[in-house]
Amino acid sequence: MWFIFVQLTIEAQDLGSPPRSSVKTITIALENIDDNIPVFNKRQVSLSVGENLPAGAEVGTIAAYDADQAGPIYYYIQSGNSGNMFALNETTGMLTTTRPVDREASAQFFLYIKSSNVKLDPASLQPRNKRAVPDASSNETNATQAPLPEDLGVQLVIVNIADENDNGPLFTKKLYTGGVSEDAKHGSNIIQVFAKDSDAGNNSRISYELMQTKDSDEFSIDRETGWIQAKSSYAGKFGEEFVINVIAKDNFGEEPYFNDTAEVKIYVLTDIQRAVIISGRSPEYVRENQEELKRILENITGYIINIDDINYYKDEDGKYDYDRTAVLFHAVDPKTNKVVDKDIVIDKIDNNYDKHLKFFQQWEIEEVKAQVDPKTDDEFPIVWAVVIGLGILLFLIILIFCCVVCQLRKRQKRKLRAATAASYGGSRSVNNGTVTSLPTTNMHISEGSNPVWVDPYHNWGLRTDDEDAYEPSPFYGGTFHIAEGGKEELYEAQESSTDGRDEDDKMGASFSGSRKSSTSPPSPEAYESSPMTDRKYYSPKFIVTSI
């Protein structure tokens, strides 16, 4: 109990002239009645303490306000003190630790602090002069934040445990296995390694690196994500096995750091070694739960399952089916660390269908089959197709060649017929110096317009023994024509007639001629070159004995 003293000064004055007065001081003692409870101005505050500090490390001071200011305020931990990790001085409000705190065990504590202007029993939080049943839940573990009570004398204190880099990264597996295609592109993802660190902040930030080995130059790794990527060409390396080592460093590789290592085996595969699961689930669902899918498949087969790709299913026509998902995978025997034949894996899954029916229904698995069907005997060999194609091409070339030869042969025969018709053909007569009839095989022989005319007898000559050497031969400088039915033979001279020779002396004359070689070169001029008006016709009788 305490008092407040108030002094009052009282003055009394009369009404006389001049007036007289006197002053009296009165002291009043006011007794304070404690009719207010202490309250917190802030209903919630945050404090922090480092992990692994020794017992008694100070966390912070709790302070409440009492409007009465009549006496001390007492503080108690109402709930949230998991394992009695903290101690609170009831008069000063100092919060301390009772032992070293491990942030990895619990990163936060939610303490509810109660203030009072009277001392309370720490167990029951009731006045000490009262007997009450202890609140068994007052110091139970409170890992999550509970609703703040309406009591203004209760404050929520959130204690954050500051991290210390006292834990290193750990790979989820010590051995990883994966596959890469022979035609993998440079920079394509192959397999992802993953490590965990229980620290916080930069202390838990992990960087991944490849350790120097004989196969490390074949691959690269993403420093942040842990994806191992293709770096070289694997064409022609089917069946080969690459072994690399990966190191994970916390603090993102900055000194000081902790580290862990793992081994990775990568096999060069082809699609014929892979199997595919066709599921009615979406690709997003499969990706989020692929670890569970791998675990179940590994339990069914007894092999290590590596999922190579998750995407929408593509049908035989190359169109995507957006209602189904194709999960491409291959299996590795943990005893031999070799890729298992896809047919063996498919058989094991099919044989355990009834035992794991719930799994097939949950994942809506429609079919498990080979990624690429093996070639059947019905397939036509590519080599034979090439040979047949070349044979057809050669046949066409020969056929075209034969057609060209036939055309050339026909043209030559046509020329020969024209020449023969000109020498031995149909009847002709001289009528006023013109030819009245021409062979039907060459209608333009007399006009000089036949482009293929060749005089087949331009180097022949028929002479009688009695003829003078100067007499022009019908085959030299002229064209010889044979008439039908014993009529007169005609020849056409391109030059002037012979000197001193009378046409009438020749009429009716006959001789037995023979083919003679020309002693002078034949005229290269075609007889058509002379116009019809300049041509002269002679009519000696000739008997041709040989051609």
C-alpha positions, 0 to 999 in steps of 0.5 A, a space after each residue: 500500500 502506498 499513498 499520494 500526498 497532496 498539499 492545499 493552500 487555503 486563504 481566508 479574507 474579511 470584508 473590512 477596510 482594509 481587508 485582512 486575511 490569513 493562509 493555512 496549508 493542508 496536506 492530504 494523503 491519497 491512498 492508491 488502490 491497485 485496481 489496474 492489471 499490467 498490460 503489454 503495449 505490443 501484443 507480439 515481439 520477435 527476439 533471436 539467439 544464436 545456436 550452440 551458445 552455452 546455457 544462460 545466453 540472454 535472449 531479451 527483456 520482457 516489459 509490461 506497463 501498469 497504470 497504477 504504478 503501485 508496485 512491481 510487475 511479475 512475468 511468467 511463461 504461460 506456454 510454448 517453452 518446449 523442453 524448458 529451453 528458456 528461463 524467465 526472471 519473474 521480476 526483471 523479465 530477462 529471458 535466457 536459455 537453459 542449454 545450447 539451442 540447435 537450430 536444425 532441431 527447432 528454428 523458432 519458438 513461440 512463447 506466450 508470456 503472462 504479466 501480473 502485479 502479484 506473484 503467481 505459482 509458475 506451475 498453475 499461474 494462479 496466485 500463490 495463496 490459492 491452491 489450484 490444479 496445475 495447468 498441464 499444458 502450460 509448458 508443453 511443446 508449442 512448435 506452431 503459433 497459437 491464437 493470441 488470447 484476448 488477455 492484454 496481459 499476455 504477449 507472444 514472443 517469437 524466438 528465432 534461432 540464428 543459424 551457424 554453419 555447423 552442418 554439411 551437405 549430404 547427397 540423397 544417394 551415394 550412387 546415381 545411375 543414368 543413361 544418355 542417347 547416342 544422338 544426345 545434343 550438346 548441353 542436354 540434361 542427362 541426370 540430376 544429383 541432389 544434396 541437402 543441407 539443414 543449415 539456413 541462409 547462405 550456409 545451406 546454399 549448395 554448389 555442385 562440381 565435377 571432380 577430375 576423373 578420366 571421364 569428367 571431360 565427357 560431361 558438364 554440371 550446372 553449379 546451382 541445379 546439379 544437372 549433369 549435361 552432355 558435353 561431347 558426342 556419344 555416337 558409336 559409343 553404344 554400351 559404354 559406361 562412364 563413371 564420374 564423381 560429384 562434390 557438393 559444397 555448402 556456403 556456395 563453395 566459399 571458404 569455410 564450407 562443408 562438402 560431400 561426394 557421390 558417384 555417378 554412372 552414365 550408360 550410352 543407350 539407344 531407344 531399344 533399351 528403354 521402356 515406356 509407361 502410358 499413364 492417364 495422369 498429367 505430366 505435371 502430376 507425374 513430375 511432382 510424384 516421380 520419386 514415389 513412382 520410382 520407388 514403387 517400380 523399384 519394389 516391383 522389379 528389384 532394379 534401379 529405375 531411372 526416369 529419362 523423360 516425362 511428356 505427353 504421349 505421342 501416337 503412331 501418327 506423331 500426334 500428341 495425346 494431351 490426355 495421356 502421359 508417356 514416362 520413358 525409363 530404363 532399369 539398372 541391375 544393382 548387382 552388376 550396375 548394368 542396364 537391364 533388357 527392357 523385355 525383362 523389365 516389362 515382363 516383371 511389371 506385367 507379372 506383378 500386375 495383380 499384386 500391385 493392382 492398387 498402384 496401377 489404378 492410382 497411377 491410371 497405368 494403361 500400358 507398359 511397352 517398349 519404346 521402339 518395337 523391334 524389326 520384324 521379318 516383314 520389314 523390307 530391307 533398305 539395301 534391297 530397296 536401294 538395289 531395286 531403285 538403281 535397277 529401275 533407273 538403269 532400265 529406264 536409261 537403257 530404254 531411252 537409249 534404245 528409243 533414241 537408236 531406233 529413231 536414228 535408224 528410222 531416220 537413216 532408212 527414210 533417207 535411204 528410201 528417198 535416195 533409192 526412189 530418186 534413182 529407180 522410182 516411178 515414171 517420168 516424161 519430158 513435156 515441154 522441158 518439165 518433169 510431169 511425174 515424180 516418185 510418191 516417196 519424195 514429192 519434193 525431189 524436183 524442187 530442191 527443197 528436200 533437206 535430206 537429199 543425197 545423190 547416192 550415185 554422185 560418184 558413179 559413171 556409166 559410159 560406153 567404150 565408144 564415148 569420148 572422154 570429154 562426153 559428160 557422164 549422166 552421173 557427173 554434172 547431172 542426175 540420172 533418171 530411169 523411165 518405166 516400161 522401157 521408155 526413155 531414160 532421162 538425165 538432167 545436166 547442170 551445165 551446157 550440152 556437149 560440143 558437136 553432138 547432135 541429140 538425134 544421133 543419140 536417140 535410139 542408141 543403146 549400149 552395154 554399160 558398166 560401172 566405172 570409177 570416176 577419175 575426177 572428184 565428184 561434184 559436191 553440188 546437189 543437183 537441186 541447186 539449179 533452178 528448174 528453168 536452167 535444167 536441160 533434159 537428154 534422152 539417151 537410152 541406157 541399160 544399167 547392168 549393175 548398181 
